[in-house]
Amino acid sequence: MKQDDQMDKIRHSLSHLMSMAIMELYPKTGLGVGPFIENGFYQDYDLPESISSEIFPKLEKRIKQFIKQGIKFEQHAMNFNDALKLYQGDPYKTELIEDLKKAGEKDVSFYKSDWFENLCKGPHVKSTQEINADAFKLTKIAGAYWRGNEKNKMLTRIYGVAFAAKKELDDYLTMMAEAEKRDHRKLGKEMELFVFSDLVGSGMPLYTPKGAFVRNQIIALSNELQSKIGYEEVHTPQVNKADLFKISGHYDKFKNDMLMVKSHYSDEEYFLKPMNCPQHTQLYAAQKRSYRDLPIRFSDTANLFRDEKPGELSGLTRLRCFCQDDSHCFCREDQIETEFKQLLAAVKQALAIYGLDYFVRLSLWDPEQKEKYLGDENIWQKSQQKLEQLLIDNEIKFEKAEGEAAFYGPKMDIMVKDALKRQWQISTIQLDLNMPNRFGLSYTDADGQKKTPVMIHKAIVGSPERFLGILIEHYAGNFPLWLSPIQIKILSVGEVHLEFCQQLAEKFKAKNLRVATDLSDESVGKKIRNAAKEKIPYTLVIGDKEMNSDKLLVRIRGQEDLWPVPFTEFIAIVKKLMDARSAKLQ
């Protein structure tokens, strides 16, 4: 058995043991769902009273006692009448059983562990002896709507993590503690980068001047790299008729994730666009195209909107309003490989600048759920084989992921690893043979015949907003110099130093450096602490000694010793680091 399969069984079994501990304390608890997840498990409960994480030590102690008892997990089938009788008074399990009955199932799968009977299809360990009692921990409590629907009752969700060995657990908990310190929601507030407002709406961030600067720098780098390989920036409307999305396929496959717009003067159906590709087909279709015109490349950073569930929103990493460094290339089949190489080179260059490691995932359709995708099997086989062969021909190592394709085509996803080794999907190159057909796009080939172009979807970092959240956590807020909204902060010691501080700031501004001053009456110690909290790369404290020196005494972020450097030399070094988009500060 694979280690991952065994850990899935262990984690799932722990969710049952946790439910046993909960049911001993609260016998009338309603049981929601409780699956294994990455690194752990969770279980939803309808509890008779509110609880906090203070209960965790008590629950963990009882779970460990269960583990030491060597309790067996035994699967058996139960008929629907007996199953419904068992769960009298529990509307959650009753609803799940009724759904199974409607789906045509013959009976219901249960797992018995000691006295605890639970509706479950598994998998589970055979005995709790397979579980390391020292390698699990309950981690947090959250609210979760029953079945993810905000119209349903809010249940209590308890999360836990579990591993094969205690060291793995300890390493994970250390990483999570570091992740909490790096949380972009916390740092974003401290660094005054963005805010959320209940009046504006959840999932729709407001960027301060500092935050807008960093976001714009991310977009500018993507546009710079795209421009070098022939992409031209376009701009398309945020509101579009439903007809556009009916042809593209979004209406049928993506409608529940789209935000509808109502007109006072028209009965037509409108939506805020969730992506740019349908609009770009119309830019292509606006003119007759020849094989000589191809490839045609468009990039677009207009705002996009998706109707995410409130419980799934998470800081900048899951939003309702965002943009993408989105681009689309319309090309001939014989041009695909050249385009692929150029796009991949641009992505590699971007990730090298940001200092992110990555691997490639080939995301394919799920042949068992063909109804989720556009186009017939022949188109999918052709496009998947083509994309896989491109990876092989270019000697690119990759992992396959069935079921992760876009609904219109397979894709090559760039999965980055941040400083904490967490994985994020950001960049993507997608091969689409469906959408050009659906919109009737064509070009005249050399032989005078009409041909359908291939459409390549590409993003370098995906959503700049989401990427900003990832970068904040990757850098722990310590942006490289070129991304820092404020590069230099000048702190005055006393009133007699104010004028000199202002004059020095103007000298830096004249060199196009981003500088701020703190001329307040606060103590120097507090000013230094505030600058450190803002993650300022260079801090200058100006007192009598500094005013009379022919050198700047620079405090470099994260370093104890001062850096004595002449003004002109400092400017030259900073400019060089900025131009190189270097992560260094000296």
BAMIKOL-773988 format. One line per 8 residues: for each residue z, y, x of C-alpha. Coordinates in Angstrom, 1 decimal. Last residue first. Layout:
BEGIN
Z Y X; ...
REM end
This chain:
BEGIN
-0.5 45.7 23.7; -0.5 45.1 20.0; -2.5 41.8 19.9; -4.1 40.4 16.7; -7.4 41.9 17.7; -9.9 43.4 15.4; -12.0 44.1 18.5; -12.5 47.7 17.5
-8.9 48.1 16.7; -7.7 46.6 19.9; -10.0 48.9 21.9; -8.8 51.9 19.9; -5.2 51.1 20.5; -5.7 50.7 24.2; -7.6 54.0 24.5; -5.1 55.9 22.5
-2.2 54.6 24.6; -4.0 55.5 27.8; -4.5 59.1 26.5; -0.9 59.4 25.5; 0.6 58.0 28.7; 2.5 54.8 28.3; 6.2 53.8 28.5; 6.6 50.6 26.3
10.2 50.2 25.0; 11.8 46.8 25.2; 13.0 44.9 22.2; 9.8 43.6 20.7; 9.0 42.7 17.1; 6.8 45.7 16.4; 6.2 47.7 19.6; 8.6 50.6 20.2
6.6 53.1 22.2; 8.0 55.6 24.7; 5.2 58.1 25.1; 4.7 59.5 28.6; 4.8 63.0 30.1; 8.4 63.2 29.0; 10.2 66.4 27.8; 9.8 65.8 24.1
10.8 62.1 24.6; 14.1 63.1 26.3; 14.9 65.8 23.7; 14.4 63.4 20.8; 11.3 61.7 19.3; 11.5 58.0 18.2; 8.0 56.5 18.3; 7.2 53.4 16.3
4.1 51.2 16.7; 3.0 48.2 14.6; 4.9 49.3 11.4; 6.2 46.2 9.5; 7.5 48.4 6.6; 10.9 46.8 7.1; 10.8 47.7 10.8; 10.0 51.3 9.9
13.0 51.4 7.6; 15.3 49.9 10.3; 14.1 52.5 12.7; 14.8 55.3 10.2; 18.2 53.8 9.5; 19.1 53.8 13.2; 17.9 57.3 13.7; 20.3 58.5 10.9
18.8 60.0 7.8; 18.0 63.7 7.6; 14.3 63.0 6.9; 11.4 63.7 9.3; 9.9 60.3 9.0; 6.3 60.7 10.0; 3.1 58.7 9.2; 0.1 57.8 11.3
-3.3 56.1 10.8; -5.4 56.7 13.8; -8.7 58.6 13.6; -8.2 60.3 17.0; -7.5 63.6 15.3; -4.9 61.8 13.3; -3.1 60.9 16.5; -3.1 64.5 17.6
-1.9 65.6 14.2; 1.1 63.2 14.4; 2.0 64.7 17.8; 2.1 68.2 16.3; 4.2 67.0 13.4; 6.7 65.3 15.7; 6.9 68.4 17.9; 7.6 70.6 14.9
10.4 68.3 13.7; 12.2 67.9 17.0; 14.7 70.8 16.6; 15.8 69.3 13.2; 17.1 66.1 14.8; 16.1 62.6 16.0; 12.6 62.6 14.5; 10.7 59.4 13.8
7.0 59.0 14.3; 5.3 56.0 12.7; 2.1 54.5 14.0; -0.4 52.0 12.5; 0.1 52.7 8.8; -2.2 50.8 6.5; -2.2 47.9 9.0; -5.5 45.9 8.8
-7.0 47.0 12.2; -3.6 46.6 13.9; -2.9 43.1 12.8; -0.7 42.8 9.7; 2.9 41.8 10.2; 3.8 41.1 6.6; 4.8 37.5 7.4; 1.3 37.2 8.9
0.4 34.1 6.8; 2.5 35.3 3.9; 0.8 38.7 3.7; -2.5 37.0 4.5; -2.2 34.7 1.5; -1.4 37.5 -0.9; -4.3 39.6 0.5; -6.6 36.6 0.0
-5.6 36.5 -3.7; -6.6 40.2 -4.0; -9.7 39.8 -1.8; -10.8 37.0 -4.1; -13.0 34.5 -2.3; -12.7 34.8 1.5; -16.4 34.4 2.4; -17.8 33.6 -1.0
-21.1 31.9 -1.6; -23.3 30.7 -4.5; -26.7 29.4 -3.5; -29.4 29.3 -6.2; -32.6 27.2 -5.6; -35.8 28.8 -6.9; -37.9 27.2 -9.6; -41.6 27.0 -8.9
-44.7 28.4 -10.5; -48.0 27.3 -8.9; -50.3 29.7 -7.0; -50.6 27.3 -4.0; -48.4 29.6 -1.8; -45.7 29.5 -4.5; -45.2 31.9 -7.4; -41.5 32.3 -8.2
-39.4 31.2 -11.1; -36.2 31.7 -13.1; -36.1 30.0 -16.5; -32.5 31.0 -17.1; -31.3 27.4 -17.6; -33.4 26.2 -14.7; -32.0 28.8 -12.3; -28.5 27.8 -13.5
-28.8 24.1 -12.8; -30.0 23.6 -9.2; -26.9 25.2 -7.7; -25.7 24.6 -4.2; -22.3 26.1 -3.6; -20.8 27.6 -0.4; -17.1 28.3 -0.7; -14.4 30.3 1.1
-10.8 30.3 -0.2; -9.1 27.0 -0.8; -5.5 27.3 0.4; -3.6 24.7 2.4; 0.0 25.2 3.7; 0.5 24.7 7.4; 3.3 27.4 7.5; 1.1 29.8 9.5
-1.7 29.3 7.0; -4.2 26.4 6.7; -7.6 27.2 5.3; -9.7 25.0 3.1; -13.4 26.0 3.2; -15.1 24.5 0.2; -18.6 23.1 0.3; -19.8 22.9 -3.3
-21.3 20.7 -5.9; -23.0 22.3 -9.0; -22.8 23.9 -12.4; -19.3 22.9 -13.5; -18.0 23.8 -10.0; -17.1 20.6 -8.0; -13.5 19.4 -7.6; -13.9 16.1 -9.5
-14.4 13.9 -6.4; -13.1 15.5 -3.2; -14.9 14.4 0.0; -13.5 15.3 3.4; -15.6 17.0 6.0; -16.6 17.0 9.7; -19.6 19.3 10.4; -22.3 17.8 12.6
-24.9 20.2 11.3; -27.1 17.3 10.1; -24.0 15.7 8.4; -23.0 18.9 6.6; -26.6 19.5 5.4; -26.8 15.9 4.4; -23.8 16.3 2.1; -25.3 19.4 0.5
-28.6 17.6 -0.2; -27.0 14.4 -1.5; -24.9 16.5 -3.9; -27.8 18.5 -5.1; -30.0 15.5 -5.7; -27.3 13.4 -7.3; -26.3 16.3 -9.6; -29.9 17.0 -10.7
-30.5 13.3 -11.4; -27.2 13.0 -13.4; -28.2 15.7 -15.9; -27.3 19.3 -16.0; -24.0 21.2 -16.7; -20.7 19.6 -16.1; -17.5 18.6 -18.0; -19.4 16.1 -20.2
-20.0 14.0 -17.0; -16.4 12.9 -17.0; -16.5 9.5 -15.2; -19.1 10.8 -12.7; -16.5 13.3 -11.5; -18.5 16.0 -9.7; -18.3 16.6 -6.0; -16.3 19.0 -3.7
-17.1 18.5 0.0; -14.0 19.8 1.7; -14.2 21.5 5.1; -11.2 22.2 7.4; -9.5 25.4 8.4; -7.4 27.3 10.9; -6.8 31.0 10.1; -6.6 33.8 12.7
-8.0 36.5 10.5; -10.8 37.3 13.0; -11.6 33.6 13.5; -11.6 33.1 9.7; -14.3 35.9 9.3; -16.5 34.5 12.1; -16.3 31.0 10.6; -17.3 32.3 7.2
-20.3 34.2 8.6; -21.4 31.1 10.6; -21.2 29.0 7.4; -23.4 31.5 5.6; -26.0 31.6 8.3; -26.1 27.8 8.7; -26.5 27.3 4.9; -29.2 29.9 4.7
-31.2 28.2 7.4; -30.7 24.8 5.7; -31.7 26.1 2.2; -35.0 27.7 3.3; -37.3 24.7 2.7; -35.9 24.5 -0.8; -37.0 28.0 -1.6; -34.4 30.7 -2.0
-32.3 32.7 -4.4; -29.0 33.7 -2.7; -25.9 34.7 -4.5; -22.9 36.6 -3.4; -19.2 37.1 -4.3; -16.7 38.8 -2.2; -14.6 38.3 -5.3; -12.8 40.7 -7.7
-9.5 40.5 -9.6; -8.0 40.9 -13.0; -6.2 38.0 -14.7; -4.4 37.0 -11.6; -3.2 33.9 -9.7; -2.5 34.4 -5.9; -1.6 38.1 -6.3; 1.8 37.4 -7.8
1.8 34.1 -9.7; 0.2 33.7 -13.1; 0.4 30.2 -14.5; 3.2 30.8 -17.0; 1.2 33.7 -18.6; -1.9 31.5 -19.2; -4.9 32.8 -17.4; -7.6 34.6 -19.4
-10.0 35.4 -16.6; -11.4 38.8 -15.6; -13.7 39.9 -12.8; -14.0 43.3 -11.1; -17.2 44.2 -9.4; -17.4 43.0 -5.8; -21.1 42.0 -5.7; -23.5 40.6 -3.1
-27.2 39.8 -3.7; -29.7 37.9 -1.6; -33.4 37.3 -2.2; -34.8 34.5 0.0; -37.6 34.8 -0.9; -40.2 37.5 -1.4; -43.0 35.6 0.3; -42.6 32.8 -2.2
-43.5 35.4 -4.8; -41.3 37.0 -7.5; -42.1 38.8 -10.7; -39.4 41.3 -11.4; -36.3 41.6 -13.6; -35.6 37.9 -13.3; -33.7 38.3 -10.0; -31.5 41.0 -11.4
-31.0 38.9 -14.4; -29.9 35.9 -12.4; -27.4 38.2 -10.7; -25.7 38.8 -14.0; -25.2 35.1 -14.6; -23.7 34.7 -11.1; -21.1 37.4 -11.2; -17.9 35.7 -12.5
-15.3 35.8 -15.3; -17.2 38.6 -17.1; -15.3 40.4 -19.8; -16.8 39.1 -23.0; -18.9 40.4 -25.9; -19.8 39.0 -29.3; -22.2 41.1 -31.4; -20.9 42.5 -34.6
-21.5 46.0 -33.4; -20.0 49.5 -33.9; -16.3 49.0 -33.2; -17.0 46.6 -30.4; -14.6 43.8 -29.6; -14.1 42.3 -26.1; -13.2 38.6 -25.5; -11.4 37.4 -22.4
-12.7 34.2 -20.8; -10.7 31.1 -19.9; -11.2 29.4 -23.3; -14.9 30.0 -23.0; -15.4 28.1 -19.7; -17.6 25.0 -20.5; -19.5 26.1 -23.6; -19.6 29.8 -23.1
-19.9 29.5 -19.3; -23.1 27.5 -19.7; -25.4 30.2 -18.2; -27.4 30.4 -21.4; -24.3 30.8 -23.6; -22.8 33.2 -21.1; -25.7 35.7 -21.3; -25.7 35.4 -25.1
-22.0 36.3 -25.3; -23.0 39.9 -24.4; -21.5 41.3 -21.3; -18.7 43.6 -20.2; -17.9 44.0 -16.5; -21.3 45.4 -15.8; -23.1 44.7 -12.4; -23.1 46.3 -9.0
-25.3 45.3 -6.1; -24.8 45.0 -2.4; -27.6 43.7 -0.3; -27.2 40.4 1.7; -29.5 40.1 4.8; -27.4 38.1 7.3; -25.8 41.1 8.9; -25.0 42.6 5.5
-22.9 39.6 4.6; -20.7 40.0 7.7; -20.2 43.7 7.0; -19.6 43.2 3.3; -16.9 40.6 4.1; -15.3 43.0 6.6; -15.4 45.8 4.1; -13.8 43.7 1.3
-10.8 42.9 3.5; -10.6 46.5 4.6; -10.6 47.6 1.0; -7.7 45.4 0.1; -5.7 46.7 3.1; -6.4 50.3 2.1; -5.7 49.7 -1.6; -2.3 48.2 -0.6
-1.4 51.3 1.4; -2.6 53.8 -1.3; -0.7 51.8 -3.9; -2.5 48.9 -5.7; -1.8 48.2 -9.4; -1.9 44.5 -10.2; -3.2 42.9 -13.4; -1.7 39.4 -13.9
0.7 40.7 -16.5; -0.3 43.8 -18.4; -0.7 47.5 -17.9; 2.5 48.4 -19.9; 4.4 45.5 -18.3; 3.6 47.0 -14.9; 2.9 45.2 -11.7; 3.1 46.9 -8.2
1.2 46.8 -5.0; 1.5 47.6 -1.3; 4.9 49.3 -0.9; 6.0 47.3 2.1; 9.1 46.1 0.4; 7.2 45.4 -2.8; 4.5 43.4 -1.1; 7.1 41.7 1.0
8.8 40.2 -2.1; 5.7 39.3 -3.9; 4.1 38.1 -0.7; 6.8 35.5 -0.2; 7.4 35.4 3.6; 11.2 35.0 3.5; 10.7 32.4 0.8; 8.1 30.6 2.9
10.6 30.5 5.8; 13.1 28.8 3.5; 10.3 26.5 2.3; 9.5 25.5 5.9; 13.1 24.7 6.6; 13.3 22.6 3.4; 10.1 20.7 4.5; 11.5 20.0 7.9
14.8 18.8 6.4; 13.0 16.5 3.9; 10.8 15.1 6.6; 13.8 14.5 8.8; 15.6 12.7 5.9; 12.8 10.1 5.8; 10.3 8.9 3.1; 10.2 12.2 1.3
11.4 13.8 -2.0; 11.3 17.2 -3.6; 12.8 18.2 -6.9; 12.0 20.5 -9.8; 13.9 21.0 -13.1; 12.0 22.4 -16.0; 13.9 23.8 -19.0; 11.8 24.0 -22.1
10.2 27.0 -23.9; 9.1 26.1 -27.4; 5.4 26.3 -28.3; 3.2 29.3 -28.8; 3.1 29.8 -25.0; 1.2 26.5 -24.7; 1.7 24.6 -21.5; 2.4 21.3 -23.2
5.9 22.5 -24.1; 6.3 25.9 -22.5; 7.9 25.8 -19.1; 11.0 27.7 -17.9; 12.2 27.2 -14.3; 14.9 25.5 -12.4; 14.8 24.9 -8.6; 15.2 22.6 -5.7
16.7 19.2 -6.4; 16.8 17.2 -3.1; 15.4 14.0 -1.8; 15.5 12.2 1.6; 19.1 11.0 1.8; 18.9 8.4 -1.0; 15.9 6.9 0.6; 14.2 5.1 -2.3
12.8 1.5 -2.1; 16.3 0.1 -3.0; 15.7 1.9 -6.3; 13.7 -1.1 -7.4; 10.2 -2.0 -8.4; 9.0 1.5 -7.6; 7.2 3.4 -10.3; 3.7 4.1 -11.5
4.0 4.7 -14.3; 2.6 4.6 -17.9; 5.7 6.2 -19.4; 7.7 6.4 -22.6; 11.2 6.0 -21.2; 14.0 3.5 -21.8; 17.3 4.1 -19.9; 20.0 1.5 -19.9
19.1 0.0 -16.5; 15.6 1.4 -15.7; 13.1 0.5 -18.5; 9.6 1.7 -18.3; 7.5 2.0 -21.4; 3.8 1.7 -22.2; 2.8 2.2 -25.9; 0.6 -0.1 -28.0
-2.9 -0.6 -29.2; -4.2 2.8 -28.2; -6.7 4.3 -30.6; -6.5 8.0 -29.6; -4.6 8.7 -32.8; -1.9 6.3 -31.8; -1.6 7.9 -28.4; -1.3 11.3 -30.0
1.5 10.0 -32.3; 3.3 8.7 -29.2; 3.1 12.1 -27.5; 4.3 13.9 -30.6; 7.3 11.6 -30.9; 8.1 12.0 -27.2; 8.3 15.8 -27.8; 9.9 15.8 -31.3
13.0 13.8 -30.1; 15.1 13.2 -33.2; 13.9 9.6 -33.7; 12.6 8.5 -30.3; 13.5 4.8 -30.5; 12.2 4.6 -34.0; 8.8 6.1 -32.9; 8.5 3.5 -30.2
9.5 0.7 -32.5; 6.8 1.7 -35.0; 4.2 2.2 -32.3; 4.5 -1.2 -30.7; 6.2 -1.5 -27.3; 4.7 -2.6 -24.0; 6.8 -3.4 -20.9; 7.3 -2.0 -17.5
10.5 -2.8 -15.5; 12.1 -0.4 -13.0; 15.0 -2.1 -11.3; 18.3 -0.4 -10.4; 19.5 -1.2 -6.9; 23.0 0.3 -7.6; 22.7 2.5 -4.4; 19.9 4.5 -6.1
21.9 5.1 -9.2; 24.8 6.5 -7.1; 22.4 8.7 -5.3; 21.2 10.1 -8.7; 24.8 10.8 -9.7; 25.5 12.8 -6.5; 22.2 14.7 -7.0; 23.1 15.6 -10.6
26.5 17.0 -9.6; 25.1 18.9 -6.6; 22.3 20.3 -8.8; 24.6 21.7 -11.6; 24.9 25.1 -9.9; 21.1 25.4 -10.2; 21.7 26.8 -13.6; 22.0 25.4 -17.2
21.4 26.7 -20.7; 22.7 24.6 -23.6; 21.5 21.9 -25.9; 18.8 21.0 -23.5; 15.1 20.6 -24.3; 14.1 19.1 -20.9; 11.0 19.1 -18.7; 10.9 17.0 -15.6
9.7 17.7 -12.1; 8.5 15.8 -9.0; 8.1 16.0 -5.3; 5.9 16.8 -2.3; 2.7 17.3 -4.4; 3.6 16.3 -7.9; 5.2 13.3 -9.6; 5.3 13.6 -13.4
8.0 14.4 -15.9; 6.9 15.4 -19.4; 9.2 16.5 -22.2; 12.5 14.8 -23.1; 14.7 16.2 -25.7; 18.4 16.2 -24.8; 20.8 14.7 -27.3; 22.8 12.7 -24.7
23.6 15.8 -22.6; 25.7 14.8 -19.6; 24.6 11.2 -19.5; 21.1 12.2 -20.5; 20.9 14.6 -17.5; 21.8 11.8 -15.0; 19.3 9.4 -16.6; 16.7 12.1 -16.6
17.3 12.6 -12.8; 16.8 8.8 -12.4; 13.5 9.1 -14.3; 12.3 12.0 -12.1; 13.3 10.0 -9.1; 11.0 7.2 -10.2; 8.0 9.5 -10.2; 8.9 10.7 -6.7
9.3 7.1 -5.4; 6.0 6.0 -7.0; 4.1 8.9 -5.6; 5.7 8.3 -2.2; 4.4 4.7 -2.3; 0.8 5.8 -3.1; 1.0 8.4 -0.3; 2.1 5.7 2.2
-0.8 3.5 1.2; 0.0 0.0 0.0
REM end
